[in-house]
Amino acid sequence: MPDTSQLAKAELRELDAEFENEINRDRWTTVQFNPETLKVTFANQIQTPEGAGDQNGTPARQFVGAGTTKLALQIWFDVMALPDGENTENDVRNLTKKVSYFITPQPTDDNPPKYVPPAIRFLWGSFSFDGIMESLEESLEFFSPDGRPLRASLSLALTQQ
């Protein structure tokens, strides 16, 4: 008997400024191809005190602040891989601009407004990561005869706030 379970697709969802509620459902993006790996990096802020003087040996290090957590991943989009009924795109950038929205600073309600990138939740199965998109690199990799990009890889880096 064939397995009829659906493959979970990773999603990018916009969050409110407090990182509590998912908002703007029309901006949510489901990836076309799930990432092969997720790289989570944890770091602490460590400082070596100055003025160690004439002491021999390794100077002591001191924890001076909250650490950071980052998520790095790569996702792919390909207009040639869309199902027949959905293959209305002829330029992959029409698909990837949905992801680039999350790195584009948006105006706040402040007066005067400040511009900050939207808070984002990366969600894939039981894995969830809330943060800000720190960087986005898009590589266009396959082109039509008239020069339109048909495939793209996106490398994302998110930082937890």
C-alpha positions in Angstrom: 0.0 0.0 0.0 1.5 3.4 -1.0 2.4 6.0 1.6 -0.2 8.8 1.2 1.4 11.1 3.8 2.3 14.6 2.5 5.9 15.8 2.6 6.2 18.7 5.1 7.4 21.9 3.3 9.4 24.6 5.1 7.8 28.0 5.4 8.8 31.5 6.1 6.2 33.5 8.1 6.2 37.1 9.2 5.9 37.9 12.9 4.9 41.0 14.8 7.5 43.3 16.3 7.4 41.4 19.6 8.1 38.0 17.9 4.8 36.6 19.3 2.1 36.5 16.7 2.2 35.4 13.0 0.9 38.2 10.8 0.4 39.1 7.1 -0.5 35.6 6.0 -0.4 36.8 2.3 3.4 37.3 2.8 4.1 33.8 4.1 6.2 31.8 1.7 6.4 28.0 1.3 9.7 26.8 -0.2 9.6 24.9 -3.4 12.4 22.5 -2.3 13.2 21.8 1.4 16.8 22.6 2.5 19.3 19.7 2.7 20.7 21.0 6.0 20.1 23.5 8.7 23.1 25.0 10.3 22.4 26.4 13.8 25.3 28.4 15.4 25.4 29.4 19.1 27.9 32.0 20.4 28.6 33.8 23.6 30.2 37.2 24.1 33.6 36.6 25.8 36.2 39.3 26.6 39.7 39.1 27.9 40.3 41.6 30.6 42.8 44.3 29.8 45.7 45.1 32.1 46.7 41.5 32.8 50.1 43.0 33.7 53.1 40.8 34.1 51.1 37.7 34.9 52.3 34.5 33.2 50.0 32.1 31.5 46.7 32.5 29.7 44.7 35.5 30.8 41.2 34.7 32.2 38.2 35.3 30.0 35.0 36.7 31.1 31.4 36.2 29.9 30.2 39.8 29.2 26.8 39.5 27.5 24.1 37.5 26.0 25.0 35.1 23.3 23.6 34.9 19.8 22.0 32.1 17.9 22.0 32.0 14.1 20.4 29.8 11.5 21.9 29.3 8.0 20.2 27.4 5.2 19.9 27.1 1.4 16.7 26.7 -0.6 16.1 26.3 -4.3 13.4 27.6 -6.7 13.0 26.3 -10.2 10.2 27.4 -12.6 10.8 24.3 -14.8 9.9 22.1 -11.8 6.5 23.6 -11.2 3.5 21.2 -11.9 1.9 21.6 -15.3 -1.1 23.5 -14.0 1.1 25.9 -12.0 3.8 26.5 -14.5 2.7 30.1 -15.3 6.1 31.6 -14.3 8.9 32.2 -16.8 11.3 34.0 -14.5 12.4 32.5 -11.2 12.8 35.9 -9.7 9.0 36.1 -9.5 9.2 33.3 -7.0 12.3 34.4 -5.1 11.0 38.0 -4.5 8.6 36.5 -1.9 11.7 35.5 0.1 13.6 38.8 -0.4 10.6 40.6 1.2 11.9 39.4 4.6 15.2 41.2 4.3 13.7 44.5 3.0 13.3 47.1 5.8 9.7 48.1 6.4 8.5 51.4 8.0 7.4 51.2 11.7 4.5 53.0 13.2 6.9 55.4 15.0 6.8 59.1 14.2 9.0 59.6 12.3 9.0 56.0 11.1 12.1 53.8 11.5 12.9 51.1 8.9 13.6 47.6 10.1 13.4 44.2 8.4 10.3 42.2 9.4 10.6 39.6 12.1 10.5 36.1 10.6 9.7 32.5 11.7 11.3 29.7 9.8 9.1 26.6 10.3 9.7 23.1 9.1 8.1 20.2 10.8 9.0 20.3 14.5 11.8 22.8 13.8 11.0 26.5 14.4 13.4 29.5 14.5 12.3 33.1 15.1 14.6 36.0 14.2 15.6 38.7 11.7 17.0 37.9 8.2 20.7 39.0 8.5 21.7 38.2 4.9 20.3 36.8 1.7 22.4 35.6 -1.3 20.6 34.7 -4.5 22.4 32.8 -7.2 20.7 32.6 -10.6 21.9 29.3 -12.2 19.9 28.2 -15.3 18.7 30.5 -18.1 16.2 30.3 -21.0 17.5 31.0 -24.5 16.4 34.6 -24.2 18.3 35.1 -20.9 15.5 34.7 -18.3 16.7 33.0 -15.1 14.8 29.7 -14.5 16.5 28.4 -11.4 17.9 30.0 -8.3 19.4 29.1 -5.0 18.9 31.3 -2.0 21.3 31.2 1.0 19.7 32.7 4.1 21.1 33.7 7.4 18.8 34.4 10.3 19.7 35.9 13.7 17.7 35.3 16.8 16.7 38.5 18.6 
